[in-house]
């Protein structure tokens, strides 16, 4: 028996719930890989270029893929415009919210997976236990404890699988939220320094 055949056999024994959890696991891996790629493109781990622009030693790049550099460059454009101070603050806040919203893209599906994967596993377990006890009832006095035990472990398999998917998804979600919060803090700090620097000139 090949590895694929044994995996398919395991999924078949776990029932429809285990197939759903397997699909959720594939989706989780795809979302995490996509999110890491997007964060790398946005330069969330490379704040140096944006800091150079804030310090006045770098060239603005409002169309840059680097999130912090793009934000700082656009803030500089707002501050150099003709808007009154209150309107400038509102526009800077709008720009920051838009960038953070883009940074958080893809997190809602991960939240959903963290929530529903254990529930799907629990549903599979409940359905499996119902089948196991129904088989026990049908066998009457000729009940074989090993048959019941086999049905129970197959039922519990879906709960374990649901947790195995939800835990990495929860870890990834927490890590991505931490990155978003750190970038948001950096953007607030940079914007405040630029506004204060303009006020002091």
C-alpha positions in Angstrom: 0.0 0.0 0.0 1.4 3.4 -1.0 1.5 6.4 1.3 -1.3 8.0 -0.7 -3.5 5.0 -0.4 -2.9 4.8 3.4 -3.7 8.5 3.8 -6.8 8.1 1.7 -7.8 5.1 3.8 -7.3 7.1 7.0 -9.4 9.9 5.6 -12.1 7.5 4.6 -12.2 6.0 8.1 -12.5 9.5 9.6 -15.5 10.2 7.5 -16.6 13.5 5.8 -15.5 15.6 8.8 -11.9 14.4 8.3 -12.0 15.3 4.6 -13.3 18.8 5.6 -10.4 19.2 8.1 -7.9 18.0 5.5 -9.2 20.7 3.1 -8.9 23.3 5.9 -5.3 22.2 6.5 -4.4 22.8 2.9 -6.1 26.1 3.0 -4.2 27.1 6.2 -0.8 26.3 4.6 -1.7 28.2 1.5 -2.9 31.3 3.5 0.2 31.3 5.7 2.6 31.0 2.7 0.7 33.7 0.8 0.8 36.0 3.9 4.5 35.5 4.5 5.1 36.3 0.8 3.0 39.5 1.0 4.7 40.6 4.2 8.1 40.1 2.7 7.2 42.2 -0.3 5.9 44.9 2.0 9.2 45.0 3.8 7.7 44.7 7.2 11.0 43.4 8.5 13.1 46.2 6.9 12.2 49.6 8.4 15.5 51.2 7.6 14.6 53.0 4.3 11.5 54.6 5.9 13.6 55.8 8.8 16.0 57.4 6.4 13.2 59.4 4.8 12.0 60.5 8.2 15.5 61.7 9.1 15.7 63.5 5.8 18.5 61.3 4.4 16.4 59.3 2.0 14.4 59.9 -1.2 10.6 59.6 -0.9 9.0 56.8 -2.9 5.2 57.1 -2.7 4.7 54.1 -5.0 7.2 51.8 -3.3 6.2 48.3 -2.4 7.8 48.9 1.0 4.8 49.7 3.3 6.6 52.0 5.7 8.5 53.8 3.0 5.3 54.3 1.0 3.4 55.6 4.1 6.2 58.0 5.1 6.5 59.3 1.6 2.8 60.0 1.4 2.8 61.6 4.8 5.6 63.9 3.6 3.5 64.8 0.6 0.5 65.6 2.9 2.6 67.8 5.1 4.1 69.7 2.2 0.6 70.4 0.8 -1.8 73.3 1.5 -4.1 71.4 3.8 -4.7 73.0 7.3 -3.2 71.1 10.3 -6.5 69.4 11.3 -7.1 68.2 7.7 -3.5 67.0 7.5 -4.0 64.9 10.7 -7.2 63.4 9.2 -5.5 62.5 5.9 -2.5 60.9 7.7 -4.9 58.9 9.8 -6.8 57.8 6.7 -3.5 56.7 5.0 -2.4 54.8 8.1 -5.7 53.0 8.3 -5.6 52.0 4.7 -2.1 50.6 5.0 -2.9 48.7 8.1 -6.1 47.3 6.5 -4.0 46.0 3.7 -1.5 44.5 6.1 -4.3 42.6 7.9 -5.7 41.1 4.6 -6.1 37.4 4.8 -6.3 37.2 8.6 -10.1 36.8 8.7 -10.0 33.4 7.0 -7.3 32.2 9.5 -9.6 33.4 12.3 -12.4 31.3 10.8 -10.2 28.2 10.5 -9.1 28.5 14.1 -12.8 28.6 15.1 -14.3 26.0 12.9 -11.6 23.3 12.6 -12.1 22.1 16.2 -15.8 22.3 15.8 -15.8 20.2 12.7 -13.6 17.7 14.5 -16.0 17.6 17.4 -18.9 17.1 15.1 -17.1 14.2 13.4 -16.4 12.7 16.9 -20.0 12.9 17.9 -21.2 11.4 14.7 -18.6 8.6 15.0 -19.7 7.9 18.6 -23.3 7.7 17.5 -22.4 5.1 14.9 -20.2 3.2 17.3 -22.9 2.9 20.0 -25.6 2.1 17.3 -23.4 -0.8 16.2 -23.1 -1.9 19.8 -26.8 -1.8 20.2 -27.4 -3.7 17.0 -25.0 -6.5 18.1 -26.9 -7.0 21.3 -25.5 -9.7 23.6 -22.9 -10.6 21.0 -21.1 -7.2 21.4 -17.4 -7.2 20.8 -15.5 -4.6 22.9 -12.8 -4.4 20.3 -15.3 -3.3 17.7 -16.6 -0.6 20.0 -13.0 0.5 20.8 -12.2 0.7 17.1 -15.2 2.8 16.4 -14.3 5.2 19.3 -10.7 5.8 18.2 -11.9 6.5 14.6 -14.4 9.0 16.0 -11.7 10.7 18.2 -9.4 10.9 15.2 -11.4 13.9 13.8 -11.1 15.8 17.1 -7.3 15.4 17.1 -7.1 16.4 13.5 -9.2 19.5 14.1 -6.9 20.6 16.9 -3.8 19.8 14.8 -5.1 22.3 12.2 -6.4 24.9 14.6 -3.2 25.2 16.7 -0.8 26.2 13.9 -3.4 28.5 12.4 -3.8 30.2 15.8 0.0 30.6 16.2 0.3 32.0 12.7 -2.7 34.4 13.3 -1.1 35.7 16.5 2.2 36.2 14.8 0.7 38.1 11.9 -1.3 40.2 14.3 1.9 41.0 16.2 3.6 42.1 13.0 0.6 44.4 12.1 0.6 45.9 15.6 4.4 46.5 15.4 4.1 48.1 12.0 1.2 50.3 13.1 3.2 51.5 16.1 6.2 52.3 13.8 3.9 54.3 11.4 2.3 56.2 14.3 5.8 57.1 15.6 7.1 58.1 12.3 4.1 60.3 11.4 4.2 62.0 14.9 7.9 62.8 14.4 7.3 64.2 11.0 4.4 66.3 12.2 6.5 67.6 15.1 9.4 68.3 12.9 7.2 70.4 10.6 5.8 72.3 13.5 9.3 73.1 14.8 10.4 74.6 11.4 
